[in-house]
Amino acid sequence: MASNSDPVTVPMIESNPSDLPGMDTSDQNTLTGEAVLSFHNISYRETVQSGFAFCKKTCVIERLSNMNGIMKPGLNAIMGPQDGSRSLLLDVLAARKSPRGLSGDILINGKPRPANFTCTSGYVPQNDVVMRMVTVRDNIEFSAALRLPMTMTRDEKRRRINEVLELLCLNKVANVKPRSKELEKKTSLAMELVAEHPILFLDDPTTDLDLSTITDVISVLRSLISRKGEIILELPYADIVKI
């Protein structure tokens, strides 16, 4: 890392993409099945301006430097201090940062990410984006209507929604409006899970939650591993200790 604070902690590997298990990704518009995400020599620089309007100074700050790692199917955590580097690395891997200033390689099963990677992977932001004036089920149905393929029948979509509600233990509160922090977080997670993406990114899913709720959320994430998906989340050291 470029800063003097403790570095982000990630599993480290040698930069040899040919060693990664793979599937047929010749069609770069699809991302199905198990996915292994690896990143090699990742650096990220931001151009910032300071000073007053007529005498601004421009400088380039290196936010990430020579990062390498591999994320395999299961639960993967990016750990580190609260200096913004965890979220930055997560957003870079999830293709949610401008490629300007980015150098290095981010691969899926040893090949470049599909051009529509943001559409074929899930992302749960730190600040939950849910509609608090409608029910939990309404939020999930809205996400399903937008993101599930039109070839799916109405019954298939309804079955998928019910599976997600059961998985997150939201059955009894499906008709409740998500106005508590815990319910917001679970609803936000359910809205991504209904699309059943092979990779799911979570930006600090424990923000502003108490210890009991943190444990509950992590238990849910652990249960998702049996679905053979890949979950990548970023957490501060403190919450790793709590878990």
Sequence and secondary structure as in RCSB ss.txt:
>XXXX:A:sequence
MASNSDPVTVPMIESNPSDLPGMDTSDQNTLTGEAVLSFHNISYRETVQSGFAFCKKTCVIERLSNMNGIMKPGL
NAIMGPQDGSRSLLLDVLAARKSPRGLSGDILINGKPRPANFTCTSGYVPQNDVVMRMVTVRDNIEFSAALRLPM
TMTRDEKRRRINEVLELLCLNKVANVKPRSKELEKKTSLAMELVAEHPILFLDDPTTDLDLSTITDVISVLRSLI
SRKGEIILELPYADIVKI
>XXXX:A:secstr
  SSS   B     S GGGS      STT   S   EEEEEEEEEEEEEES TTS EEEEEEEEEEEEEEE SEE
EEEEE SSSHHHHHHHHHTT S STTEEEEEEETTEE  TTHHHHSEEE SS    TTS HHHHHHHHHHHHS T
TS HHHHHHHHHHHHHHTT GGGTTS   SHHHHHHHHHHHHHTT  SEEEEE TTTT  HHHHHHHHHHHHHHG
GGT EEEEEEEHHHHHH 
